[in-house]
């Protein structure tokens, strides 16, 4: 079982093609697969659809692929931090499918878990539910949402062992777990690959069965909004 | 005198019941955390955290630790982290007692609009649609009128909806109103504001 590759370009070799659907982990700039996104930019592959909660900022994360015009469509819940995104969307150059955040996460989880669709109360009576099947359960209306199966999942974790068992850190876990699950192929970048056997099996956040390729690299881990408080005077 | 932002947040904090799990939205709702006082409240952040702590001290920011507003925060002894699917399982599943959210418009039947202005502002709904569909009580904190002096409490929303019939209570700069059968009911006025002033500032039906 050889999952470890030298770098992001090597790990994506043979996996990228035009017009594919890519699920990406991360929330804002927290826990995004920044090395793999940079490698996709270098590959020049185009017409991409991204299932990703956010769209990065102008010069980081998925934002770099918007700037290079490699993205055709975003499936996202919140995109408010990116001026180039807004320009392309308003001018009709970029297609956007808004998904409620929980619906997007569950669509990924379901797609990866062999669930074709599920009924949720989220979005009933709003434009999100337009054209979708609804059904009454116990006197309440639910809307049918489909699972997402992505051609490729790109994910960032904190640590992995050599078999791809993953551990995330704090709120950087976010969409990385459901995104990893829904990819036909899942490529993961981590800060450290540790020897198999050195992670506590009870503390694995995502088992290696969901992980196909793995790289270790240096991460910038940019902070989007730094908020602090003053130390109280002694 | 109508309430200022901080006073609206302070009033909203009274809505939180001791011993519950709560989600606070972006804007004035975030300020509610400053007025929880002695109550035992666990704050949920929908990007994957229960037990949200205050902002870090300068120099102690952690890029792996942010809230749903993308701000750097800290953890508490009770903190738990989880993925986004689990986060919305607890939201949709009704485990979160209360969500305090901002709004662009609220209708007298409890409809809420707070995620887009067509052609102008397209940021997305984030977790708001899931929150209003799933939590036990939805409290909206908002200005009573827009900058032109027009009521934001309407007979019907004009903007795309976030949820239908989901709002329980509205806290504005003028007072507190509940969504009840037939319209909105004034339950409290800000100091110096009369019920008559609230009626004049409100397009929605006010019921007694």
Interface residues (C-beta under 8 A of the other chain):
Chain A: X27 X28 X29 X30 X31 X53 X76 X77 X78 X79 X80 X81 X86 X89 X90 X96 X98 X100 X101 X102 X103 X104 X105 X106 X108 X109 X120 X121 X122 X123 X124 X125 X126 X127 X128 X158 X168 X169 X170 X171 X172 X173 X174 X175 X176 X177 X178 X205 X221 X222 X223 X224 X225 X226 X227 X228 X229 X230 X231
Chain B: X45 X46 X47 X48 X49 X54 X55 X56 X57 X58 X59 X60 X61 X62 X63 X64 X65 X66 X67 X68 X69 X70 X71 X72 X73 X75 X81 X82 X83 X84 X85 X87 X88 X91 X92 X119 X122 X123 X124 X125 X126 X127 X128 X129 X130 X133 X134 X160 X161 X162 X163 X164 X165
